[in-house]
Amino acid sequence: MPRDQLGICAEGNLHSVYLMFHAVDGIEAQLRPCLANVAHYLFELSDQYADSAFNAFVAIGASYWDTLFASARPAQLTPFPMMNQKNRVAPATEFDLFVQLRCDRVDILHLVANEVCQMFDGLLELAEEERGFRYLDSRDFTGFVDGTENPKGRHRQDVALVGEEDINFRGGSYVHVQKYHHNLSKWNRLAVKHQEDVIGRTKQDNIEYESALKPLTCHIKRVNLKDEQGNSMEILRQSMPIGSVKHQGLMFISMCRTPVHFTEMLKSMIHGDGEGHHDHLLHFTDAQTGSAFFAPSLDFLLSFNEA
Protein backbone atom coordinates (compact mmCIF):
# COMPACT_ATOMS: atom_id res chain seq x y z
CA MET A 1 0.00 0.00 0.00
CA PRO A 2 1.44 3.41 -0.91
CA ARG A 3 2.07 5.73 2.01
CA ASP A 4 -0.86 8.04 2.64
CA GLN A 5 -0.31 11.66 3.59
CA LEU A 6 -0.36 11.70 7.39
CA GLY A 7 -2.92 14.48 7.71
CA ILE A 8 -5.67 12.48 6.02
CA CYS A 9 -6.39 10.06 8.86
CA ALA A 10 -4.79 11.95 11.76
CA GLU A 11 -6.61 12.32 15.06
CA GLY A 12 -7.89 15.74 16.12
CA ASN A 13 -5.71 18.74 16.96
CA LEU A 14 -6.05 22.00 18.83
CA HIS A 15 -5.44 24.29 15.83
CA SER A 16 -5.57 24.29 12.03
CA VAL A 17 -4.73 26.41 8.99
CA TYR A 18 -6.51 25.98 5.66
CA LEU A 19 -4.88 27.37 2.51
CA MET A 20 -6.67 27.56 -0.85
CA PHE A 21 -4.65 28.35 -3.96
CA HIS A 22 -5.12 29.21 -7.62
CA ALA A 23 -2.36 28.13 -10.02
CA VAL A 24 -0.57 30.49 -12.35
CA ASP A 25 -1.16 29.53 -15.99
CA GLY A 26 1.35 27.28 -17.67
CA ILE A 27 3.49 26.34 -14.65
CA GLU A 28 2.53 22.66 -14.37
CA ALA A 29 6.01 21.34 -15.22
CA GLN A 30 7.47 23.32 -12.30
CA LEU A 31 4.53 22.71 -9.96
CA ARG A 32 4.67 18.90 -10.04
CA PRO A 33 8.17 18.61 -8.50
CA CYS A 34 7.39 21.52 -6.19
CA LEU A 35 4.34 19.64 -4.89
CA ALA A 36 6.54 16.61 -4.30
CA ASN A 37 8.96 18.74 -2.29
CA VAL A 38 6.17 20.31 -0.24
CA ALA A 39 4.57 16.94 0.49
CA HIS A 40 7.92 15.47 1.58
CA TYR A 41 8.65 18.52 3.72
CA LEU A 42 5.30 18.24 5.49
CA PHE A 43 5.82 14.51 6.00
CA GLU A 44 9.20 15.11 7.65
CA LEU A 45 7.77 17.83 9.90
CA SER A 46 5.48 15.23 11.48
CA ASP A 47 8.63 13.79 13.12
CA GLN A 48 10.23 17.13 13.87
CA TYR A 49 7.09 18.39 15.60
CA ALA A 50 5.81 15.07 16.88
CA ASP A 51 5.40 16.45 20.41
CA SER A 52 2.85 18.92 18.99
CA ALA A 53 1.09 16.30 16.80
CA PHE A 54 1.78 18.18 13.56
CA ASN A 55 0.15 16.69 10.46
CA ALA A 56 -0.82 17.92 7.01
CA PHE A 57 -1.91 17.03 3.52
CA VAL A 58 -2.11 18.62 0.08
CA ALA A 59 -4.97 18.01 -2.33
CA ILE A 60 -5.55 18.92 -5.98
CA GLY A 61 -8.78 20.47 -7.20
CA ALA A 62 -11.13 18.30 -9.25
CA SER A 63 -11.22 20.81 -12.09
CA TYR A 64 -7.43 21.28 -12.09
CA TRP A 65 -6.40 17.64 -11.87
CA ASP A 66 -6.28 16.97 -15.63
CA THR A 67 -4.18 20.08 -16.19
CA LEU A 68 -1.63 19.02 -13.61
CA PHE A 69 -1.69 15.23 -14.06
CA ALA A 70 -2.95 14.54 -17.55
CA SER A 71 -1.83 10.90 -17.71
CA ALA A 72 -4.12 9.46 -15.02
CA ARG A 73 -7.17 10.55 -13.04
CA PRO A 74 -8.82 9.12 -9.89
CA ALA A 75 -11.77 7.05 -11.08
CA GLN A 76 -14.50 8.96 -9.22
CA LEU A 77 -13.08 12.48 -9.14
CA THR A 78 -15.78 14.99 -10.13
CA PRO A 79 -16.45 18.69 -9.44
CA PHE A 80 -18.20 19.69 -6.24
CA PRO A 81 -21.91 18.67 -6.37
CA MET A 82 -23.55 22.10 -6.28
CA MET A 83 -27.14 21.90 -4.95
CA ASN A 84 -30.00 24.37 -4.52
CA GLN A 85 -33.41 23.73 -3.01
CA LYS A 86 -35.53 26.72 -2.00
CA ASN A 87 -33.34 28.67 0.47
CA ARG A 88 -30.93 25.77 1.04
CA VAL A 89 -27.83 26.18 -1.10
CA ALA A 90 -24.57 24.28 -1.44
CA PRO A 91 -22.47 26.49 -3.75
CA ALA A 92 -19.48 25.28 -5.74
CA THR A 93 -16.20 27.20 -5.47
CA GLU A 94 -13.26 26.04 -7.56
CA PHE A 95 -9.73 26.07 -6.19
CA ASP A 96 -6.70 24.45 -7.78
CA LEU A 97 -4.94 23.36 -4.62
CA PHE A 98 -5.81 22.87 -0.95
CA VAL A 99 -3.35 22.54 1.94
CA GLN A 100 -4.54 21.55 5.40
CA LEU A 101 -2.13 22.05 8.31
CA ARG A 102 -2.95 20.96 11.86
CA CYS A 103 -1.00 21.07 15.08
CA ASP A 104 -1.36 21.69 18.81
CA ARG A 105 0.77 24.87 18.58
CA VAL A 106 -0.31 28.00 16.73
CA ASP A 107 3.24 29.28 16.27
CA ILE A 108 4.34 26.13 14.42
CA LEU A 109 1.30 26.34 12.14
CA HIS A 110 2.04 29.98 11.36
CA LEU A 111 5.68 29.16 10.60
CA VAL A 112 4.84 26.22 8.33
CA ALA A 113 2.04 28.07 6.52
CA ASN A 114 4.46 30.86 5.64
CA GLU A 115 7.10 28.38 4.47
CA VAL A 116 4.59 26.50 2.29
CA CYS A 117 3.50 29.75 0.64
CA GLN A 118 7.15 30.66 0.01
CA MET A 119 7.79 27.25 -1.59
CA PHE A 120 4.87 27.86 -3.95
CA ASP A 121 5.90 31.44 -4.72
CA GLY A 122 5.55 32.22 -8.42
CA LEU A 123 3.52 29.06 -9.05
CA LEU A 124 0.41 29.48 -6.91
CA GLU A 125 -1.54 32.46 -5.64
CA LEU A 126 -3.09 32.25 -2.18
CA ALA A 127 -6.83 32.78 -2.69
CA GLU A 128 -8.22 32.07 0.79
CA GLU A 129 -6.88 31.37 4.27
CA GLU A 130 -8.85 30.22 7.29
CA ARG A 131 -7.69 29.30 10.78
CA GLY A 132 -9.55 26.85 12.96
CA PHE A 133 -9.32 25.78 16.57
CA ARG A 134 -10.76 23.25 18.97
CA TYR A 135 -13.65 24.81 20.85
CA LEU A 136 -14.20 23.57 24.41
CA ASP A 137 -14.43 19.74 24.39
CA SER A 138 -14.52 19.41 20.58
CA ARG A 139 -17.79 21.28 20.22
CA ASP A 140 -19.13 23.32 17.35
CA PHE A 141 -20.18 26.91 18.07
CA THR A 142 -23.76 25.61 18.29
CA GLY A 143 -22.67 24.05 21.60
CA PHE A 144 -22.91 20.45 20.40
CA VAL A 145 -20.02 17.99 20.21
CA ASP A 146 -18.89 17.65 16.60
CA GLY A 147 -17.57 14.48 14.94
CA THR A 148 -19.04 11.98 17.41
CA GLU A 149 -19.78 9.52 14.59
CA ASN A 150 -16.22 9.60 13.22
CA PRO A 151 -14.65 6.18 12.62
CA LYS A 152 -12.14 5.09 15.23
CA GLY A 153 -8.71 3.45 15.07
CA ARG A 154 -7.77 1.48 11.97
CA HIS A 155 -11.29 1.96 10.64
CA ARG A 156 -10.34 5.55 9.83
CA GLN A 157 -8.05 4.26 7.06
CA ASP A 158 -10.73 1.87 5.82
CA VAL A 159 -13.19 4.75 5.43
CA ALA A 160 -10.88 7.49 4.16
CA LEU A 161 -8.36 5.80 1.87
CA VAL A 162 -8.84 4.45 -1.65
CA GLY A 163 -8.00 0.75 -1.85
CA GLU A 164 -7.72 -1.90 -4.53
CA GLU A 165 -10.79 -0.57 -6.36
CA ASP A 166 -8.57 2.10 -7.99
CA ILE A 167 -5.09 0.63 -7.83
CA ASN A 168 -3.28 3.62 -9.34
CA PHE A 169 -4.59 5.86 -6.56
CA ARG A 170 -4.43 3.60 -3.54
CA GLY A 171 -3.74 5.53 -0.35
CA GLY A 172 -5.40 8.68 -1.68
CA SER A 173 -8.63 10.27 -0.49
CA TYR A 174 -11.54 12.22 -1.95
CA VAL A 175 -11.80 15.54 -0.11
CA HIS A 176 -14.82 17.86 0.10
CA VAL A 177 -14.53 21.22 1.83
CA GLN A 178 -17.35 23.57 2.79
CA LYS A 179 -17.08 26.79 4.76
CA TYR A 180 -20.21 27.33 6.86
CA HIS A 181 -21.34 30.54 8.53
CA HIS A 182 -23.64 30.10 11.55
CA ASN A 183 -26.49 32.42 12.47
CA LEU A 184 -25.85 32.05 16.19
CA SER A 185 -28.18 34.84 17.27
CA LYS A 186 -31.05 32.93 15.67
CA TRP A 187 -29.79 29.58 16.99
CA ASN A 188 -29.36 30.81 20.56
CA ARG A 189 -32.96 32.02 20.68
CA LEU A 190 -34.09 28.39 20.52
CA ALA A 191 -34.83 26.49 23.71
CA VAL A 192 -32.24 23.80 24.42
CA LYS A 193 -34.78 21.02 23.78
CA HIS A 194 -35.56 22.52 20.37
CA GLN A 195 -31.83 22.67 19.58
CA GLU A 196 -31.49 19.03 20.61
CA ASP A 197 -34.36 18.06 18.31
CA VAL A 198 -32.62 19.83 15.42
CA ILE A 199 -29.39 17.88 16.04
CA GLY A 200 -30.75 14.56 17.33
CA ARG A 201 -28.53 14.52 20.43
CA THR A 202 -28.59 15.95 23.92
CA LYS A 203 -26.52 19.09 24.22
CA GLN A 204 -24.81 18.70 27.57
CA ASP A 205 -24.15 14.95 27.68
CA ASN A 206 -23.91 14.26 23.92
CA ILE A 207 -26.28 11.30 24.07
CA GLU A 208 -27.85 10.31 20.75
CA TYR A 209 -31.64 10.09 20.65
CA GLU A 210 -33.17 6.65 20.40
CA SER A 211 -33.99 5.86 16.77
CA ALA A 212 -37.74 6.05 17.29
CA LEU A 213 -37.40 9.49 18.91
CA LYS A 214 -35.30 11.13 16.20
CA PRO A 215 -37.22 13.70 14.16
CA LEU A 216 -36.97 12.97 10.43
CA THR A 217 -35.61 16.51 10.05
CA CYS A 218 -32.80 16.21 12.59
CA HIS A 219 -29.22 16.47 11.41
CA ILE A 220 -28.20 12.98 12.53
CA LYS A 221 -31.14 11.39 10.71
CA ARG A 222 -30.27 13.17 7.49
CA VAL A 223 -26.55 12.30 7.44
CA ASN A 224 -26.48 8.78 8.89
CA LEU A 225 -27.23 6.92 5.66
CA LYS A 226 -26.99 3.35 4.42
CA ASP A 227 -26.39 2.05 0.91
CA GLU A 228 -28.56 -0.48 -0.95
CA GLN A 229 -26.76 -3.34 0.81
CA GLY A 230 -27.46 -1.86 4.24
CA ASN A 231 -23.88 -0.71 4.86
CA SER A 232 -23.27 2.61 6.59
CA MET A 233 -22.14 5.36 4.21
CA GLU A 234 -19.34 6.69 6.38
CA ILE A 235 -16.96 9.61 5.96
CA LEU A 236 -14.02 10.77 8.07
CA ARG A 237 -14.62 14.34 9.23
CA GLN A 238 -11.65 16.63 9.80
CA SER A 239 -13.81 19.68 10.58
CA MET A 240 -13.00 22.51 13.01
CA PRO A 241 -14.69 25.73 14.11
CA ILE A 242 -13.47 28.90 12.39
CA GLY A 243 -14.13 32.58 12.83
CA SER A 244 -14.01 35.56 15.13
CA VAL A 245 -16.43 37.25 17.50
CA LYS A 246 -18.24 38.77 14.52
CA HIS A 247 -18.36 35.76 12.18
CA GLN A 248 -18.42 32.21 13.47
CA GLY A 249 -18.84 28.95 11.63
CA LEU A 250 -17.34 25.62 10.67
CA MET A 251 -14.76 24.48 8.16
CA PHE A 252 -16.31 21.18 7.16
CA ILE A 253 -13.80 18.67 5.78
CA SER A 254 -14.90 15.26 4.47
CA MET A 255 -12.35 12.55 3.68
CA CYS A 256 -13.51 9.34 2.01
CA ARG A 257 -12.45 6.52 -0.33
CA THR A 258 -15.41 7.48 -2.52
CA PRO A 259 -17.12 10.84 -3.17
CA VAL A 260 -20.52 9.13 -3.24
CA HIS A 261 -20.99 9.13 0.53
CA PHE A 262 -20.52 12.90 0.88
CA THR A 263 -22.73 13.61 -2.13
CA GLU A 264 -25.57 11.47 -0.78
CA MET A 265 -25.31 13.10 2.65
CA LEU A 266 -25.45 16.58 1.15
CA LYS A 267 -28.41 15.58 -1.01
CA SER A 268 -30.21 14.21 2.06
CA MET A 269 -29.58 17.44 3.95
CA ILE A 270 -30.69 19.82 1.20
CA HIS A 271 -33.24 17.88 -0.86
CA GLY A 272 -34.35 15.60 1.94
CA ASP A 273 -36.00 12.21 1.70
CA GLY A 274 -38.54 13.03 -1.01
CA GLU A 275 -41.26 13.44 1.59
CA GLY A 276 -40.44 16.99 2.69
CA HIS A 277 -37.94 16.12 5.42
CA HIS A 278 -34.73 18.11 4.95
CA ASP A 279 -32.05 18.96 7.52
CA HIS A 280 -33.40 21.70 9.80
CA LEU A 281 -29.87 22.57 10.92
CA LEU A 282 -29.64 24.39 7.58
CA HIS A 283 -32.12 26.94 8.94
CA PHE A 284 -29.28 28.17 11.15
CA THR A 285 -26.14 27.82 9.03
CA ASP A 286 -25.24 28.63 5.42
CA ALA A 287 -22.54 27.12 3.23
CA GLN A 288 -20.39 29.91 1.81
CA THR A 289 -18.14 27.70 -0.33
CA GLY A 290 -17.93 24.13 -1.62
CA SER A 291 -14.88 22.53 -3.21
CA ALA A 292 -13.85 19.03 -4.33
CA PHE A 293 -10.26 17.76 -4.26
CA PHE A 294 -8.24 14.56 -4.33
CA ALA A 295 -5.39 14.06 -1.88
CA PRO A 296 -3.05 11.53 -3.55
CA SER A 297 -0.75 9.23 -1.65
CA LEU A 298 2.62 10.59 -0.62
CA ASP A 299 4.32 8.15 -2.97
CA PHE A 300 2.24 9.35 -5.92
CA LEU A 301 3.39 12.92 -5.32
CA LEU A 302 7.01 11.93 -4.73
CA SER A 303 7.09 10.14 -8.09
CA PHE A 304 7.14 13.58 -9.72
CA ASN A 305 10.21 14.76 -7.81
CA GLU A 306 12.92 15.70 -10.32
CA ALA A 307 15.53 14.39 -7.93
N, C-alpha and C positions, 0 to 999 in steps of 0.2 A: 504494500500500500504506500503510495507517495506520501510524503510528510505534509500534513495540513498546516496552514498558517495558525499559529498558536492562539490568536485572538478569536478564532471562530467558535471554539468550544470552551473557552476559558470561563471559570466561575466569575461571580460578580466582583466589582471593584468599588472603590469610594468615589472615583472621579473619571471623567472621560472627555475626550476632544474628538469632534467629528469634522473632517475636512472634505469639502466637495470641490472638485476641480473641473475646469474646461481645458481641453488640449489645444495648443497652438496648431494651426494647420501645417500638415506636411512634415511633422517631426517624429513620425512613428519609428523610423530606423534608430533614432537616438533614444526614444522613450522606452523601447523594449529592454535594452540593457540597463537603463536607469532604473526601471521598475524592479529588475532583478537585484540590483544593488540595494535599493530601498528595502525590499522584502528581506534580504539577507541581513541588513543592518538591524531591522526591527526584530528579527529572529534572535540575533545575538544579544540584543538589549534585554531580552527576557531572562538571560543568565546574569547580566551585569546588574540588573535591578530586580533580581529575584525576591529580595526582602521586601520590595514594594509591590510585588505581584504584577509587574508590567507585562502587558500583552497587546498585540495589535494585528491588524490585517489590512490588506489593500484589495480593492475590488474594482472591476472594470464595468462601465456602464453597458447596458444591453444594446443600446443604439450605437455604441462606439466600438464594440467588440470586433466586428468584421473589419473595421479600419485598422485596428491595431494587430489583430491576429487573424489574418485572412485565410490561413490554411486549415483551420479547424475551429468549430464552434460547439459549445455545450449543447446537448441535444434539445433541452427544453428552455433555452434562454430566449425570452421574449420581452418586449417593452412593458413598462408598468401598466397594470390593468386599470386604466382610468374608469371611474364609475360615477354616475350621477342619478339620483332618484329623489325628486322633490327638492328639499333643502339639504339633503345628505350628499356630500360630494367627496370623492377621492380623486384629487387632481394628479396629473402626471407631470413631473418636472425632470427633464433630462440633464444628467451630469455625465461626464466622461470617466471620471475616476472618483473613488470614495476611499478615504483612509480613516479607520477607527483606531484610536489610541486609548488605552485604559490603564489605570494605575491607582495606587493608594496614596500617591503624592502629587499634588498639583504642580510643584516646581519641576519635577521630572517630565510631566506631560507638556508643560510649556516649552521646556528645553527641546524635547524631541519634536514637537510640532514645528518649531522654528527650523530645526535641522532638516526635517522632511521637506518643508517648503523651499529651503535653500538648495536641496538636492534636485528638486524639480524646476529650479529657476530657468527660465527661457523655454521650457517645454510645456508647462502647465500654468494656468492662471487660477488662483484661489477664488472661487465663486461664493462659497458660503462657509462659515465656521460657527459651530455651536459647541458649548461646553456643558457637560452634564455632571451630576453628582448624586450620590446616594442620599435619600431624604429619609431621616429617622430610621426605622427598621425596615428598609427597602420598600417604602411606601411611595405611591404616586401622590401628587399634590391634592388629589381628591380625598386623601386620607386612608385609602385602602392599600393593602399589601399588593405589590405588582409582581408578576412572574411566578405565582404559587404553583401553576401547572407545568412549569418548566421540567423537562426530563432531567433525571439525576444520573450521576456517575457515568459509566461507559455508554449508557443509553443516549447521552448527549451526542456522541459521535454517530451513533446509529441514525439519529434523527437528522442531524445537520449535514453530514458528509455524503457526497455522491459515492456510490459503490461500483460494483461490477456492471450495473446497468448502463453505464457510460464510461467504458474503460479508459478512454483518453483523458477523462477529467475526474478520475477517482481522487478523493481527498479534497475536492472543491466544494463550494456551497453556493446555493442561490440566495441572494440577499435582497430584501425589500426594506426600504427606509421611508418612513413617513414622519414628518414633523407636525405634531398636534399642538394646538393652542386651546387651553381650557378656559371656559367662562366660569371662573370660580365664584364670582359674586352670585350668579344664578344657582350654581351647584350648592353653595353654602346656605342658601335660603330653604333648601329641602330639609325636612325632618330626617333624622338619622335612619329611621326605618324605611323611608322612601328611598334614600340613597342605597341602602342595603338591597332593596328590591330591584333597583336599577343594575346593580353589580351581580347579585346572586350570592353574596357572602355577607357575613357579619363584619362590621367595621372594626371593632375593637379586637376581637379574638380571631378574626380571619377564618371563620368556620363556614364551609360551603353549605348552602341550603340543601336539604334533601331533594332528590330529583322531583318528587311530586309537588314540592312547594316552590320550585323555580318558576317565576313568570316567563312566558315564552318570549318576552321582550328583554330579558336581562342579558347582560353582557356575556356571562358564562355560558348561557344556553345558546347564544348565537355563534360563539367561537369554538365550543367543544363539539367538533363534528366527527362523523365516522364515514368511511368510504362504503362502497357497495358490498364489500366483504365483511363489514362490521369492524374494521380496524380503525383505531383513532388516527385522525389526521393531525399529527403533531408538528409543531415548529419549535425551534429553540429561540427564545426571546433574549435579546441583548439590550433591552430598552433601559433608559435612565431619564429621570426628570431633567428638564432644561428650563432656563429662564431667569428672570429677575423679579423684583417686587412688582413691577408693572406688568410684565408678560410672563406667564407661567404655563408650562405644558409638558409634553413628553416627546422624546426622540424614540420612536418605535422602530426597533430593528428586528427583523425576522430572518433567521438562518434555517435553511432546510435543504435536503437532498433533492427536492422537487419544488418547483414554484406553484404547483397545483394546490397545495395545502393552504398557503397564504391567500391565493386568489379565491378559493372557496370560502374561507373565513371572511374576507372582505365583502364578498357577494352576500353572505348571510347577514352581515352587519347592516349593509346599505339597502339591499333589495329585500332581505328577509326571507321568509319561508314560503312565499307565494300565497300566504293567507293573512297578510297584513302585519306580521310580527317582525319588525326590524329591531335593531339594537338601540334602546333608549338612551344609552350612554352618549350617543351621537347628538342628543339634544343639548349636551353640555360641553362638547369639545369638537373642534373643527380641524380637519387635516389641511395643512398649509402647503405641503409638498408630498410627492410620491415618486420614488425612483427605484429602478430595478438594476441589479448588478450581479456579476458572478465573481466570487473570490476563488481563484484557482489555487491548486496546491502550491506549496513552496517550491517543490521540485519543478513544476511546470514553469514557474516564473524564472527560476535559476537556469533553466535550459536556454534562455535567451541572453545570458551573460556573455559578453564578448570575450571575457577571460577564459 
